[in-house]
Amino acid sequence: MVPRSYQRKLLPWILCNFTKHANTSEPVFDSLVLLDNIHKHLSSFKDCPKLNRKLILDKYGFEVGIGSSVVHRRGVFVKEGTVSPGTIVAYYPGTIYLPGDSILLQSFSNSFIFQCSDGVFIDGKHNGISGMFFRSASEKNRLGPYMTCDTSWLMLSDFQNPLACGQIVNNGGGDNANVCYCEVDIDLRLIPLKERKFIPNVLHSEPSAFIRLVVLVATKHINMGEEILSSYFSIN
């Protein structure tokens, strides 16, 4: 018997359920526009979570945060303002495992592993062995005094990157989903060292010029107080 938390990672199960659950009416977002917005985020953030939350609110008109959810214990909500369609509302943080990297040990009792369309995995679990692996990789990838990733998301509060909470977003299904997952590869050579510390992801393997980011993009207007809901079958 396959545990429910692992079913969606199996290709036959995904193929059988894609048509049933997918939201085929979702727009396709331009990866170049998303990359431009990511660069704008990283270049604007400061070493102060409160200032960064204010920056997102002032510039993009919303603030998100983790709260109690009737869907699954906790979720991500719009705390202030309104999110417009096409806006990045969250990043999916975690350790990135390339095809061929071992992730068996980390996958046990772990429902926070996101599988990308090309077989790349992102482990967004903040505690246990997953958290230990992230901290270890962050130190390994450190460049002298410069951190190359954001570790503050591991605390589930006061994120340096105020949008690094995508792993907490609950599944709303195709009809109730108001965001979709978008995969982009960002060229780290274009990111100044002082800005890389706001990227909530790190490679498990050896450092590379490129790193995979998964962002959650609004597909409709999301008002203050509403929960951000995704569909596990909405990869852009």
Secondary structure, DSSP 8 states (H G I E B T S, - for coil): ---HHHHTTSHHHHHHHHHHH--TT-----HHHHHHHHHHHHHH--S-HHHHHHHHHHHHSEEEEEEE-SSSSEEEEEEEE-B-TT-EEEE--EEEE-TTS--HHHHTT---EEE-TTS-EEE---SHHHHHHHHHHHHHT-BTTB-SS--GGGGTSS-SSTT--GGG-EE-HHHH--EEEEEEEEEGGGS-GGGGGG--EEESSS--SEEEEEEEEESS-B-TT-B-EE-TT-B-
